[in-house]
Amino acid sequence: MKKLILWDIDGTLIRTNRAGIIALVRAFAQLHGRETDMNQIEVAGRTDRWIISRMLEHHGMAASAENIHAVLEAYLQLLQSEMTARPGRVLPGVLELLETLHQRDDIVQGLLTGNVERGARIKLEHFKVWHYFQFGAFGDDSAIRNELGPHALRRAKERHEIDFLPDRVWVIGDTPHDIECGKAIGARSIAVATGGYSLEQLAVHAPTALFADFSDTAAFLKTLES
């Protein structure tokens, strides 16, 4: 039976050297003439729409669908240039792991990310890894991270005509929100300390498995078989 692997992006697959955050700050400033102190807003593990809502509220503005959409569009116009100007990297072991899983007939890979789909594509095409993912659930689907899982499962079923049972689904990410997102659909979770959270901080949230990074492909594959 096939397993479904759902990947987070930022801090899990890649680091963008804050290109996305800088693009958001620039977009907001262009539209509203205000600089935003992002240290006052939780970013890690949140969706793009959730973050923009907090930015608007931080400045006493309405987090309306229209205002969120305007910031998103401006952000997407700036993202590629920031990706180029602020070189990031694919995280340790990720390329080998994605390719290894891609070659297996019993593995289906998708995305489960707070990025809107266009932003996810810009980021992953920049690092030449977009092609590994046939589908995903994105920040377009909901501003609430825990509501994204059912969208990923639905799209996996539509594409592969399989009802992936919870014990065949793995959600992978670098924040407590990723772990909780997996639990919300009854899935297993793999947490990795390549983002802003330490091993100890992630362990508190009881993921199924926990890695410092993904440099040990064999250990990751062993976890999938456990």
Phi and psi in degrees as GROMACS dihedral restraints (atoms count N, CA, C in turn):
[ dihedral_restraints ]
;  ai    aj    ak    al  type     phi  dphi    fc
    3     4     5     6     1   -75.3    20    10
    4     5     6     7     1   149.6    20    10
    6     7     8     9     1  -107.6    20    10
    7     8     9    10     1   147.4    20    10
    9    10    11    12     1  -108.4    20    10
   10    11    12    13     1   122.3    20    10
   12    13    14    15     1  -110.6    20    10
   13    14    15    16     1   120.9    20    10
   15    16    17    18     1  -114.7    20    10
   16    17    18    19     1   116.5    20    10
   18    19    20    21     1  -100.9    20    10
   19    20    21    22     1   135.7    20    10
   21    22    23    24     1   -75.0    20    10
   22    23    24    25     1   168.4    20    10
   24    25    26    27     1  -109.3    20    10
   25    26    27    28     1   -73.1    20    10
   27    28    29    30     1   -69.4    20    10
   28    29    30    31     1   125.2    20    10
   30    31    32    33     1    85.2    20    10
   31    32    33    34     1   -10.3    20    10
   33    34    35    36     1  -112.1    20    10
   34    35    36    37     1   -55.8    20    10
   36    37    38    39     1   -92.4    20    10
   37    38    39    40     1   -41.1    20    10
   39    40    41    42     1  -139.6    20    10
   40    41    42    43     1   162.6    20    10
   42    43    44    45     1  -122.9    20    10
   43    44    45    46     1   130.7    20    10
   45    46    47    48     1  -103.1    20    10
   46    47    48    49     1     8.2    20    10
   48    49    50    51     1    57.3    20    10
   49    50    51    52     1    38.9    20    10
   51    52    53    54     1    67.1    20    10
   52    53    54    55     1    20.1    20    10
   54    55    56    57     1   -59.2    20    10
   55    56    57    58     1   -41.4    20    10
   57    58    59    60     1   -65.5    20    10
   58    59    60    61     1   -42.4    20    10
   60    61    62    63     1   -65.0    20    10
   61    62    63    64     1   -44.9    20    10
   63    64    65    66     1   -61.5    20    10
   64    65    66    67     1   -41.0    20    10
   66    67    68    69     1   -63.1    20    10
   67    68    69    70     1   -40.1    20    10
   69    70    71    72     1   -64.2    20    10
   70    71    72    73     1   -45.2    20    10
   72    73    74    75     1   -62.0    20    10
   73    74    75    76     1   -43.7    20    10
   75    76    77    78     1   -64.1    20    10
   76    77    78    79     1   -42.4    20    10
   78    79    80    81     1   -61.7    20    10
   79    80    81    82     1   -44.8    20    10
   81    82    83    84     1   -63.7    20    10
   82    83    84    85     1   -42.3    20    10
   84    85    86    87     1   -64.8    20    10
   85    86    87    88     1   -39.2    20    10
   87    88    89    90     1   -62.1    20    10
   88    89    90    91     1   -41.3    20    10
   90    91    92    93     1   -78.7    20    10
   91    92    93    94     1   -38.3    20    10
   93    94    95    96     1  -121.5    20    10
   94    95    96    97     1    -1.9    20    10
   96    97    98    99     1    66.1    20    10
   97    98    99   100     1    26.4    20    10
   99   100   101   102     1  -130.6    20    10
  100   101   102   103     1   135.1    20    10
  102   103   104   105     1   -85.3    20    10
  103   104   105   106     1   142.9    20    10
  105   106   107   108     1  -114.6    20    10
  106   107   108   109     1   128.1    20    10
  108   109   110   111     1   -82.5    20    10
  109   110   111   112     1   100.6    20    10
  111   112   113   114     1   -72.7    20    10
  112   113   114   115     1    -9.7    20    10
  114   115   116   117     1   -68.0    20    10
  115   116   117   118     1   -16.5    20    10
  117   118   119   120     1   -91.4    20    10
  118   119   120   121     1    -0.5    20    10
  120   121   122   123     1  -127.1    20    10
  121   122   123   124     1   129.7    20    10
  123   124   125   126     1   -70.2    20    10
  124   125   126   127     1   129.0    20    10
  126   127   128   129     1  -116.3    20    10
  127   128   129   130     1   -47.1    20    10
  129   130   131   132     1   -59.3    20    10
  130   131   132   133     1   124.4    20    10
  132   133   134   135     1    81.7    20    10
  133   134   135   136     1     0.5    20    10
  135   136   137   138     1   -95.5    20    10
  136   137   138   139     1   165.9    20    10
  138   139   140   141     1   -87.6    20    10
  139   140   141   142     1   157.3    20    10
  141   142   143   144     1   -55.7    20    10
  142   143   144   145     1   -45.0    20    10
  144   145   146   147     1   -66.6    20    10
  145   146   147   148     1   -36.5    20    10
  147   148   149   150     1   -63.9    20    10
  148   149   150   151     1   -44.4    20    10
  150   151   152   153     1   -62.4    20    10
  151   152   153   154     1   -45.2    20    10
  153   154   155   156     1   -64.6    20    10
  154   155   156   157     1   -37.4    20    10
  156   157   158   159     1   -57.8    20    10
  157   158   159   160     1   -44.7    20    10
  159   160   161   162     1   -66.6    20    10
  160   161   162   163     1   -35.2    20    10
  162   163   164   165     1   -62.5    20    10
  163   164   165   166     1   -46.3    20    10
  165   166   167   168     1   -61.8    20    10
  166   167   168   169     1   -46.8    20    10
  168   169   170   171     1   -64.4    20    10
  169   170   171   172     1   -35.2    20    10
  171   172   173   174     1   -58.4    20    10
  172   173   174   175     1   -31.6    20    10
  174   175   176   177     1   -99.4    20    10
  175   176   177   178     1    12.8    20    10
  177   178   179   180     1    72.5    20    10
  178   179   180   181     1    25.5    20    10
  180   181   182   183     1  -108.4    20    10
  181   182   183   184     1   157.1    20    10
  183   184   185   186     1   -72.0    20    10
  184   185   186   187     1   132.1    20    10
  186   187   188   189     1   -87.0    20    10
  187   188   189   190     1    58.0    20    10
  189   190   191   192     1   -80.0    20    10
  190   191   192   193     1   160.8    20    10
  192   193   194   195     1   -58.5    20    10
  193   194   195   196     1   -38.9    20    10
  195   196   197   198     1   -64.8    20    10
  196   197   198   199     1   -45.5    20    10
  198   199   200   201     1   -66.7    20    10
  199   200   201   202     1   -40.3    20    10
  201   202   203   204     1   -63.8    20    10
  202   203   204   205     1   -44.4    20    10
  204   205   206   207     1   -60.8    20    10
  205   206   207   208     1   -41.8    20    10
  207   208   209   210     1   -62.2    20    10
  208   209   210   211     1   -43.6    20    10
  210   211   212   213     1   -66.8    20    10
  211   212   213   214     1   -41.1    20    10
  213   214   215   216     1   -59.3    20    10
  214   215   216   217     1   -45.2    20    10
  216   217   218   219     1   -63.5    20    10
  217   218   219   220     1   -41.9    20    10
  219   220   221   222     1   -65.5    20    10
  220   221   222   223     1   -40.0    20    10
  222   223   224   225     1   -60.5    20    10
  223   224   225   226     1   -45.3    20    10
  225   226   227   228     1   -67.0    20    10
  226   227   228   229     1   -27.6    20    10
  228   229   230   231     1   -71.2    20    10
  229   230   231   232     1   -25.0    20    10
  231   232   233   234     1   -99.3    20    10
  232   233   234   235     1   -17.7    20    10
  234   235   236   237     1   -61.5    20    10
  235   236   237   238     1   -46.5    20    10
  237   238   239   240     1   -61.3    20    10
  238   239   240   241     1   -41.8    20    10
  240   241   242   243     1   -65.2    20    10
  241   242   243   244     1   -36.0    20    10
  243   244   245   246     1   -69.9    20    10
  244   245   246   247     1   -36.1    20    10
  246   247   248   249     1   -61.0    20    10
  247   248   249   250     1   -38.9    20    10
  249   250   251   252     1   -73.3    20    10
  250   251   252   253     1   -39.7    20    10
  252   253   254   255     1   -75.2    20    10
  253   254   255   256     1   -23.9    20    10
  255   256   257   258     1  -125.0    20    10
  256   257   258   259     1    78.8    20    10
  258   259   260   261     1   -55.2    20    10
  259   260   261   262     1   127.0    20    10
  261   262   263   264     1  -107.2    20    10
  262   263   264   265     1  -151.4    20    10
  264   265   266   267     1  -162.6    20    10
  265   266   267   268     1   157.4    20    10
  267   268   269   270     1   -79.1    20    10
  268   269   270   271     1   137.0    20    10
  270   271   272   273     1   -75.0    20    10
  271   272   273   274     1   159.6    20    10
  273   274   275   276     1   -54.3    20    10
  274   275   276   277     1   130.4    20    10
  276   277   278   279     1    80.2    20    10
  277   278   279   280     1    -9.3    20    10
  279   280   281   282     1   -66.5    20    10
  280   281   282   283     1   -45.3    20    10
  282   283   284   285     1   -60.7    20    10
  283   284   285   286     1   -46.9    20    10
  285   286   287   288     1   -63.2    20    10
  286   287   288   289     1   -40.1    20    10
  288   289   290   291     1   -67.3    20    10
  289   290   291   292     1   -45.2    20    10
  291   292   293   294     1   -60.4    20    10
  292   293   294   295     1   -43.1    20    10
  294   295   296   297     1   -67.4    20    10
  295   296   297   298     1   -41.3    20    10
  297   298   299   300     1   -61.1    20    10
  298   299   300   301     1   -46.0    20    10
  300   301   302   303     1   -67.3    20    10
  301   302   303   304     1   -35.5    20    10
  303   304   305   306     1   -61.8    20    10
  304   305   306   307     1   -31.6    20    10
  306   307   308   309     1   -81.4    20    10
  307   308   309   310     1    -9.3    20    10
  309   310   311   312     1   -92.5    20    10
  310   311   312   313     1   134.1    20    10
  312   313   314   315     1   -74.9    20    10
  313   314   315   316     1   -17.8    20    10
  315   316   317   318     1   -97.4    20    10
  316   317   318   319     1     9.0    20    10
  318   319   320   321     1  -122.1    20    10
  319   320   321   322     1   133.7    20    10
  321   322   323   324     1  -117.6    20    10
  322   323   324   325     1   128.9    20    10
  324   325   326   327     1  -111.3    20    10
  325   326   327   328     1   133.5    20    10
  327   328   329   330     1  -140.3    20    10
  328   329   330   331     1  -180.0    20    10
  330   331   332   333     1  -110.1    20    10
  331   332   333   334     1   146.8    20    10
  333   334   335   336     1  -139.5    20    10
  334   335   336   337     1    92.4    20    10
  336   337   338   339     1  -138.3    20    10
  337   338   339   340     1   150.1    20    10
  339   340   341   342     1   -78.0    20    10
  340   341   342   343     1   -11.7    20    10
  342   343   344   345     1   -64.3    20    10
  343   344   345   346     1   141.3    20    10
  345   346   347   348     1   -65.8    20    10
  346   347   348   349     1   157.3    20    10
  348   349   350   351     1   -59.7    20    10
  349   350   351   352     1   -42.2    20    10
  351   352   353   354     1   -64.1    20    10
  352   353   354   355     1   -38.3    20    10
  354   355   356   357     1   -67.9    20    10
  355   356   357   358     1   -41.1    20    10
  357   358   359   360     1   -59.4    20    10
  358   359   360   361     1   -42.8    20    10
  360   361   362   363     1   -66.5    20    10
  361   362   363   364     1   -42.3    20    10
  363   364   365   366     1   -58.2    20    10
  364   365   366   367     1   -46.4    20    10
  366   367   368   369     1   -65.7    20    10
  367   368   369   370     1   -48.4    20    10
  369   370   371   372     1   -76.5    20    10
  370   371   372   373     1   -31.4    20    10
  372   373   374   375     1   -66.9    20    10
  373   374   375   376     1   -34.5    20    10
  375   376   377   378     1   -56.9    20    10
  376   377   378   379     1   -36.9    20    10
  378   379   380   381     1   -99.9    20    10
  379   380   381   382     1     7.7    20    10
  381   382   383   384     1    60.6    20    10
  382   383   384   385     1    40.9    20    10
  384   385   386   387     1  -126.4    20    10
  385   386   387   388     1     3.3    20    10
  387   388   389   390     1   -58.5    20    10
  388   389   390   391     1   -34.9    20    10
  390   391   392   393     1   -67.2    20    10
  391   392   393   394     1   -12.3    20    10
  393   394   395   396     1   -75.8    20    10
  394   395   396   397     1   -11.8    20    10
  396   397   398   399     1  -116.9    20    10
  397   398   399   400     1   118.7    20    10
  399   400   401   402     1   -82.3    20    10
  400   401   402   403     1   -22.2    20    10
  402   403   404   405     1  -165.3    20    10
  403   404   405   406     1   179.4    20    10
  405   406   407   408     1  -177.2    20    10
  406   407   408   409     1   174.1    20    10
  408   409   410   411     1  -115.0    20    10
  409   410   411   412     1   136.2    20    10
  411   412   413   414     1  -131.7    20    10
  412   413   414   415     1   171.9    20    10
  414   415   416   417     1   -62.9    20    10
  415   416   417   418     1   -14.9    20    10
  417   418   419   420     1   -65.5    20    10
  418   419   420   421     1   -30.9    20    10
  420   421   422   423     1   -73.3    20    10
  421   422   423   424     1   -34.5    20    10
  423   424   425   426     1  -166.3    20    10
  424   425   426   427     1   150.0    20    10
  426   427   428   429     1   -79.2    20    10
  427   428   429   430     1   -13.7    20    10
  429   430   431   432     1   -97.0    20    10
  430   431   432   433     1   119.8    20    10
  432   433   434   435     1   -58.1    20    10
  433   434   435   436     1   -42.1    20    10
  435   436   437   438     1   -69.9    20    10
  436   437   438   439     1    -8.3    20    10
  438   439   440   441     1   -92.3    20    10
  439   440   441   442     1    -1.4    20    10
  441   442   443   444     1   -81.0    20    10
  442   443   444   445     1   -30.9    20    10
  444   445   446   447     1   -54.5    20    10
  445   446   447   448     1   -48.4    20    10
  447   448   449   450     1   -59.1    20    10
  448   449   450   451     1   -32.3    20    10
  450   451   452   453     1   -65.9    20    10
  451   452   453   454     1   -40.2    20    10
  453   454   455   456     1   -64.7    20    10
  454   455   456   457     1   -43.0    20    10
  456   457   458   459     1   -64.4    20    10
  457   458   459   460     1   -40.7    20    10
  459   460   461   462     1   -62.5    20    10
  460   461   462   463     1   -44.4    20    10
  462   463   464   465     1   -69.9    20    10
  463   464   465   466     1   -33.7    20    10
  465   466   467   468     1   -63.2    20    10
  466   467   468   469     1   -41.1    20    10
  468   469   470   471     1   -67.1    20    10
  469   470   471   472     1   -42.7    20    10
  471   472   473   474     1   -60.4    20    10
  472   473   474   475     1   -38.0    20    10
  474   475   476   477     1   -82.3    20    10
  475   476   477   478     1   -36.6    20    10
  477   478   479   480     1  -113.7    20    10
  478   479   480   481     1    -3.3    20    10
  480   481   482   483     1    55.7    20    10
  481   482   483   484     1    41.1    20    10
  483   484   485   486     1  -130.7    20    10
  484   485   486   487     1   133.8    20    10
  486   487   488   489     1   -87.0    20    10
  487   488   489   490     1   103.4    20    10
  489   490   491   492     1   -77.6    20    10
  490   491   492   493     1   113.0    20    10
  492   493   494   495     1   -70.4    20    10
  493   494   495   496     1   153.1    20    10
  495   496   497   498     1   -52.4    20    10
  496   497   498   499     1   -37.1    20    10
  498   499   500   501     1   -77.1    20    10
  499   500   501   502     1     0.0    20    10
  501   502   503   504     1  -110.2    20    10
  502   503   504   505     1     8.1    20    10
  504   505   506   507     1  -116.2    20    10
  505   506   507   508     1   132.4    20    10
  507   508   509   510     1  -123.3    20    10
  508   509   510   511     1   125.5    20    10
  510   511   512   513     1  -104.4    20    10
  511   512   513   514     1   127.6    20    10
  513   514   515   516     1  -119.5    20    10
  514   515   516   517     1   128.5    20    10
  516   517   518   519     1  -165.7    20    10
  517   518   519   520     1   177.9    20    10
  519   520   521   522     1  -114.3    20    10
  520   521   522   523     1     8.4    20    10
  522   523   524   525     1  -131.9    20    10
  523   524   525   526     1   160.9    20    10
  525   526   527   528     1   -57.3    20    10
  526   527   528   529     1   -31.1    20    10
  528   529   530   531     1   -64.2    20    10
  529   530   531   532     1   -33.8    20    10
  531   532   533   534     1   -67.2    20    10
  532   533   534   535     1   -42.1    20    10
  534   535   536   537     1   -61.7    20    10
  535   536   537   538     1   -46.6    20    10
  537   538   539   540     1   -66.9    20    10
  538   539   540   541     1   -33.6    20    10
  540   541   542   543     1   -62.8    20    10
  541   542   543   544     1   -39.3    20    10
  543   544   545   546     1   -65.4    20    10
  544   545   546   547     1   -44.5    20    10
  546   547   548   549     1   -62.5    20    10
  547   548   549   550     1   -31.5    20    10
  549   550   551   552     1   -62.5    20    10
  550   551   552   553     1   -24.8    20    10
  552   553   554   555     1  -110.3    20    10
  553   554   555   556     1    11.4    20    10
  555   556   557   558     1    74.7    20    10
  556   557   558   559     1    15.0    20    10
  558   559   560   561     1   -83.8    20    10
  559   560   561   562     1   165.9    20    10
  561   562   563   564     1   -81.0    20    10
  562   563   564   565     1   160.9    20    10
  564   565   566   567     1  -136.9    20    10
  565   566   567   568     1   145.6    20    10
  567   568   569   570     1  -122.4    20    10
  568   569   570   571     1   120.7    20    10
  570   571   572   573     1  -104.4    20    10
  571   572   573   574     1   145.8    20    10
  573   574   575   576     1  -134.7    20    10
  574   575   576   577     1   136.3    20    10
  576   577   578   579     1   -92.7    20    10
  577   578   579   580     1    47.0    20    10
  579   580   581   582     1  -105.5    20    10
  580   581   582   583     1     5.4    20    10
  582   583   584   585     1  -105.5    20    10
  583   584   585   586     1  -131.9    20    10
  585   586   587   588     1   -98.5    20    10
  586   587   588   589     1     3.9    20    10
  588   589   590   591     1  -116.2    20    10
  589   590   591   592     1   141.0    20    10
  591   592   593   594     1   -79.9    20    10
  592   593   594   595     1   168.6    20    10
  594   595   596   597     1   -56.9    20    10
  595   596   597   598     1   -42.5    20    10
  597   598   599   600     1   -65.4    20    10
  598   599   600   601     1   -41.6    20    10
  600   601   602   603     1   -65.9    20    10
  601   602   603   604     1   -39.0    20    10
  603   604   605   606     1   -71.1    20    10
  604   605   606   607     1   -36.7    20    10
  606   607   608   609     1   -60.6    20    10
  607   608   609   610     1   -31.4    20    10
  609   610   611   612     1   -56.7    20    10
  610   611   612   613     1   -29.5    20    10
  612   613   614   615     1   -92.2    20    10
  613   614   615   616     1     6.9    20    10
  615   616   617   618     1    54.4    20    10
  616   617   618   619     1    57.9    20    10
  618   619   620   621     1   -68.6    20    10
  619   620   621   622     1   162.4    20    10
  621   622   623   624     1   -63.6    20    10
  622   623   624   625     1   -38.6    20    10
  624   625   626   627     1  -145.3    20    10
  625   626   627   628     1   158.3    20    10
  627   628   629   630     1  -142.1    20    10
  628   629   630   631     1   131.1    20    10
  630   631   632   633     1  -129.1    20    10
  631   632   633   634     1   147.3    20    10
  633   634   635   636     1   -70.5    20    10
  634   635   636   637     1   -41.5    20    10
  636   637   638   639     1  -159.2    20    10
  637   638   639   640     1  -176.3    20    10
  639   640   641   642     1  -106.9    20    10
  640   641   642   643     1    31.1    20    10
  642   643   644   645     1   -72.4    20    10
  643   644   645   646     1   -19.4    20    10
  645   646   647   648     1  -101.9    20    10
  646   647   648   649     1    89.5    20    10
  648   649   650   651     1   -60.4    20    10
  649   650   651   652     1   -41.6    20    10
  651   652   653   654     1   -61.0    20    10
  652   653   654   655     1   -39.4    20    10
  654   655   656   657     1   -66.3    20    10
  655   656   657   658     1   -38.7    20    10
  657   658   659   660     1   -63.3    20    10
  658   659   660   661     1   -47.0    20    10
  660   661   662   663     1   -63.8    20    10
  661   662   663   664     1   -36.5    20    10
  663   664   665   666     1   -62.5    20    10
  664   665   666   667     1   -37.5    20    10
  666   667   668   669     1   -62.5    20    10
  667   668   669   670     1   -41.0    20    10
  669   670   671   672     1   -62.5    20    10
  670   671   672   673     1   -28.7    20    10
  672   673   674   675     1   -89.5    20    10
  673   674   675   676     1    -7.2    20    10
